[in-house]
Amino acid sequence: MCLKGVEYYQHFSHHEFPKTSVFLAIYFLMTGLHALHIIGGICVNLFYIGPGMKMHSINKQWMINRVEVAGLYWHFVDLVWIFLFATLYLL
């Protein structure tokens, strides 16, 4: 996320905004949505590490299912990045 912030800063300092071209509009949209999904995944995982641990003492199976779903979500975000990277940086 920090590297993407630096990359955004470089684009903006060179006056490259989403309105500049269709490619930049798609680029900022796709990478921005991906960043929001990463932030959401981090928040969910932090919840399960912190306050969500109370679920483990209440219902262990419920906690295991929730953590498994969070892991699947995180791997979905990873998979999306593979396609974004190939589309935006390798083509």
C-alpha positions in Angstrom: 0.0 0.0 0.0 2.9 2.3 0.7 4.5 1.7 -2.7 1.1 2.3 -4.4 0.9 5.6 -2.5 4.3 6.6 -3.8 3.3 5.6 -7.3 0.1 7.7 -7.0 2.1 10.6 -5.7 4.4 10.4 -8.8 1.5 10.3 -11.1 -0.1 13.3 -9.5 3.2 15.3 -9.4 3.5 14.7 -13.2 0.0 16.0 -13.6 -1.4 12.6 -14.6 -5.0 12.4 -13.3 -7.9 10.1 -14.1 -9.3 12.7 -16.4 -6.0 12.8 -18.4 -6.6 9.5 -20.3 -8.8 6.5 -20.4 -5.9 4.3 -19.3 -5.3 6.4 -16.2 -9.0 6.5 -15.3 -9.2 2.7 -15.5 -5.8 2.4 -13.7 -6.9 4.6 -10.7 -10.3 2.9 -10.6 -9.0 -0.6 -10.5 -6.1 0.0 -8.1 -8.2 2.2 -5.9 -10.9 -0.4 -5.6 -8.3 -3.0 -4.9 -6.8 -0.8 -2.2 -10.3 -0.5 -0.5 -10.7 -4.2 -0.5 -7.2 -4.6 1.1 -8.2 -2.1 3.8 -11.4 -4.0 4.4 -9.6 -7.3 4.7 -7.0 -5.8 7.1 -9.9 -4.4 9.3 -11.6 -7.8 9.4 -8.4 -9.7 10.2 -7.5 -7.2 12.9 -11.0 -7.6 14.4 -10.6 -11.4 14.5 -7.1 -11.0 16.2 -8.5 -8.5 18.8 -12.1 -8.3 19.9 -13.2 -11.2 17.8 -11.2 -13.6 19.9 -14.1 -13.6 22.4 -16.0 -15.6 19.8 -13.5 -18.4 20.3 -14.6 -19.0 23.9 -18.3 -18.7 23.1 -18.5 -20.9 20.0 -15.3 -22.3 18.7 -16.7 -23.7 15.4 -18.3 -20.3 14.7 -15.0 -18.6 15.1 -13.2 -21.1 12.9 -15.8 -20.6 10.1 -15.5 -16.8 10.3 -11.7 -16.9 10.1 -11.9 -19.4 7.2 -14.2 -17.0 5.3 -11.8 -14.1 6.0 -8.9 -16.1 4.7 -10.9 -17.0 1.5 -11.6 -13.3 1.1 -8.0 -12.4 1.5 -6.9 -14.9 -1.1 -9.6 -13.5 -3.5 -7.9 -10.1 -3.1 -4.5 -11.7 -3.8 -5.9 -13.4 -7.0 -7.4 -10.1 -8.2 -4.0 -8.4 -7.8 -2.4 -11.1 -10.0 -4.8 -10.2 -12.8 -4.5 -6.4 -12.2 -0.7 -6.6 -12.2 -0.7 -8.6 -15.5 -3.2 -6.2 -17.1 -1.7 -2.9 -16.0 2.0 -3.6 -15.8 2.8 -6.4 -18.2 0.7 -5.5 -21.2 
